[in-house]
Every structure is written in C-alpha cells, then in structure tokens.
Amino acid sequence: MGFLNKLFGQSDKKEQTNETETQQNLTPCKTEQELIERFGGIAFDKQIDLGEVIGENNWNVDMTKGEISFGANLVFPIQVLGTFSHSSETWLWSWANSKSGLPQNLTQQAEQLKKYGEDNGIDLLKNSDFDASKDDLHLIGLIASGMFNSSGYYIADYGQGAMVVTIKSDKVDKIRQDKHHRILTVFPQLISQYEMNHNFALTNYLTNKGYNISENGSKLVATKNGNTIKAEFDNKARLTKLNG
C-alpha cells in the first residue's frame, strides 16, 4: 500500500469527538466502493499529515487514558476500531471483542460504523468478524477517518496482531495547508489501490478539500484560492488526465 504502510507501526514494547457531519448531510453509501469513493481521497490526504507529525517514532497505547503516544510530546486521543490476528488472518471489531475489556467510550466510532452497516446493508461494517488482509485494515481506517473527520488512522502492530485506531489531534490538523499539488499524487495512488468510479471519487475528494467544481461532460475543473485542478475521464468514468 505504499505510503500507507509507513503507518503500520511496530511497538517497542481525552475521549475523541465524533464528527459525523459528512455522513449526516449526504445520501448514505450502500457499498464498500461507495464508501471509499466518498471518503478515500480526503482520508488518504490526511495520512500524509499524520505521517509528517509522528515520523518514525514507536507507539505506545494507554487504554485507561484512551491515548496513543509517539514519544512524550506526541500524545493523542484515540478510538479503537478493531484488531487483526496475524495467525488466523481475521478481523474483529472492537464492539464484538468481549474479552478485551475495552472502555465503551473508546468503541463509539466502531459502534456507529456497525449501525451504519446495519442500516445500509454493508457487511464490512456490520459483521463482527471476518477473514481479512492488511489491505482491509487500510480500507477500514480510511473509511472511519473520512467519515468521522479524524486526523488520521494508525495500525498499531503488537506482534500477534494489529490494532486499528483513529486519532484526533489539533497538532496534526494545524499543519494541514492547501497543499494544492498534493492532489496530483494522492489521487492516482488512491485509484491504483481500489476499484471505484474515478469521477465520483475525485469530486468527493476535491469537495472535501473546499474546491468549487464545475463539470462539462467528461471534463472537470476545480478551483480554490486561485489554484486549479483539471481532470478528464473516459466513457467509463476512468481518469485519463489530471493536472493543476
């Protein structure tokens, strides 16, 4: 998964605000593909900012405080989405992990994703456990990060398995700037990883970044603060040109 795998951390060893404006204001997604089309671009973009802040630091989690730290000066509140077992290659949502004793306030986002999955028939979100791969961990992280307006997600590998958490941090959010040309690298990477309608996904990504969008047939033009992104698509909504 390229850059995303840098946020698959190996360990040496505030309750998070759930902002769900995006999912409340738009027509609900009915498939995994629709979810990644809606949230994948902006969530992938935010991973770059998170990576810049935490660098190569090792992680440590304090479940009592509901925090993950990357050294003494980088301590962030988390939500626990679930865990992945390396031996069985299965995913288990945190709301279904009765043996973990996780505080309920740390599984709020996972519970909301479960309800979203039940309401919209999305197995990925509503099934308590399932066979999974590391790519699925990134998929779940991207969806949750985008849906809840998190600062990013992190895959904390603890040897026998890995835990996926979302992070909310003013420190990460404050370094985010327009970074206009980032779009030209982020979006091609995103569509190389997931099957999706490129037109829908780019429109959602640019809208989430605050661009004004106009479309004329197979062409899209997005503008913000004097910057412009232009894209063209074929008759199957696949990206053919992207420049800015």
N, C-alpha and C positions, 0 to 999 in steps of 0.2 A: 504493500500500500504506500510505498514511497515515504513522503514526509510524515504521514500519519503514524508510521511505525516508530518514529522517534518519540512519540508519546505513548509508548508501550513500555512502562518503566519497570526496572528491576529494583527491588528493595534491598537495602543493606540490613537488614535485619532480617457559634452563630447559626444557627439554622438558616438555610438558604431560602431566599424569596423565590416563589414560583410565579414567574411572569408568563401568563398564558394568553396574552393579547392576540398573538398571531393565530392560534388555533380557534379563538373565540370569534374573530372577525371574518374568517374565511370559511368557505364551504369545506366540510370535513373531508379528509382524504379517506379513500376506501381500500387502498393497496399500499404495499411497501414502496412500489415505484412512485406513486403519487407523493408519498412522504419524503422520499429523497429528492424528488423534483422540487418540492416546496422548501425544504429546509437544508438540503445538502450544500448548496453554494455558500450561504452565509455561515453555516457551521464550519465548513472546511476553512473558510477565510479566517474565522476566529481562532482556529487551531494554530495558525501561524503566530498570532499574537501571544497565545499561551506559551508556545514553544520558546519565543523570544524571552519571556519573563523567567521561566523555570530553568532554561538551559539544560545542562546535563546532570543536574543535581539529583541525588537519590531522594526517594519519597519515604514518608512515614505517616501512618494514619492513627489518629486518636479518636476511636469511636465514641468515647464518653463525651468528648467535646464536639464531635461531629466535624472534625477538621482533617485536612491533609496538609503536610508541610514538606517543603523542599529546602530545608535549612531554616535557621532561626528566624530569618527575616521574611520568609515566604510561607505564610500560613493562611489557608483559605477554607471557608465552609464548603461542605460537600453534601450531595445527595447520592445515595448508593443505589445504582440501578440493578445490579445483579453480579453473579460470578460465573466464571467459566472454568471447567475442570479440564486440565491437560490430559489426564489419563483416559477419561471417558469421552472427551470432546463433546461435552454437553453444556448448555447454558441453563442457569437457574435464576429466575427473577428474585429480587430481594424480598418482595412481598410473599413469596412462596417458601422462603428459606426459614422454616420454623426453628431449626437447630442453631441458627446464628445468634439469636437474641438481639437482633438489631433494634435500636430505639425506633419507634414508629415515626418520629419526626425526620428520620433520615431516609425513609422509604416513600415519602409523599409523592415524588415525581413518578416513581415506579408504579405506585397505585393509580395515579392519574393516567399513565400510559395504558395500564390494564383496562381501565374504564373506557378509554378512547378505543382500544382494540375491540372490546366487547360491543360498544355502540356502533362500530363501523366494520365489524367482521374481519379484523386484521389479526391473523393467527400469531404473527411475530410478537405482538404486544399482549395478547390475552392468554396464550398458553404458558403454563407455569414453568415448563422446562422443555428443551428440545435439543436435537443434535445440532451442533454449531461449529463454526470455524472462527479463526481470528478475524477474518473479514467481517463476520457477523457482529463482532464486538464493535468495530468501527461504525457499522451501519446503525446499530443501536445508539452509540454515542452521538453520532451526527444528528439523528432524529431528535433525541432528547435535548441536545444542546440548542438546536434550532427552535424546537417547539417551546422550550421554557426560557428562551433568551438568556441562556447561561453564558459564562465567559469562555467555556470550552468543556471538554471532557478529558478524562485521563484513564488509561488502562494500567492499573497497578498490579504487576506480576509478582506473586509471592511464592513462586516455586511450584507448588502443587496445582496452582490455578492462578486466575487473574480476576481482579475486581474492577468493574467499570463504574466510575463516578463522574458526576458533573460538578463543575466548580463555578462559583460566582465570586468575582474579585474586582473591586474598583481599580486595583493596581494594573490588572490585565486590560480592563476596559479603557483606562485612561491613555494607554499607549496607542490605542486604535486611532488612526487618522484616515483620511480619504484613501490614500494609497491606491490611486486610480489604476496604475498599470498592473497591480497585483491580479486584477480580474483576468488579464490575458494569460496568466499562468495557472491560476486556481481553477478556472472553469474547464480548460482542456484536461487537467488532471482528474477532475471530478467525473467527467463524462467517459473517461477511459476506464474508470473503475466500476461504473454502474450503468445498467440498462435504463434509459429514460428518454423522454421527449426533450430534446435539447432546447427547443424554443421555450417550452414551459419552464424548464429549469433555469435558463438564463434570465428570463423575465422575472421570475421569483427572486433570484439572486440579486439582480440589479435593483429591484423594487425594495428589497430589504436593506440595501446599501443607500437608499434615498435618491436613486436616479429617477428622472422623468423619462418615460418611454413612449415612443411612437413607432407604429408598425405600418408598413406598406407592403402587403403581400408577403413575400418571403424575406423581406428586409426589416431589420430592427435598428433603431437609433435611440441611444440612451444618453442623457445629458445631466451633468451636475457640476455646479461651480465652474462653468466654462470648459469642463472636460467632456469628451465624447467617446462613447463606445459604439462601434458599428458591427453588426453581425448579419450574415446571410445563411439561409437554410435551404435544403433541397425539398422536394415534394413529400418527403417522409419526416420532415421537421428535424433532420440531422444537420448539425453545424457544418458549413462549408467554408466560411470566412469569419474571422474575428480580429478586429484591430481597433486601436484607440489612439 
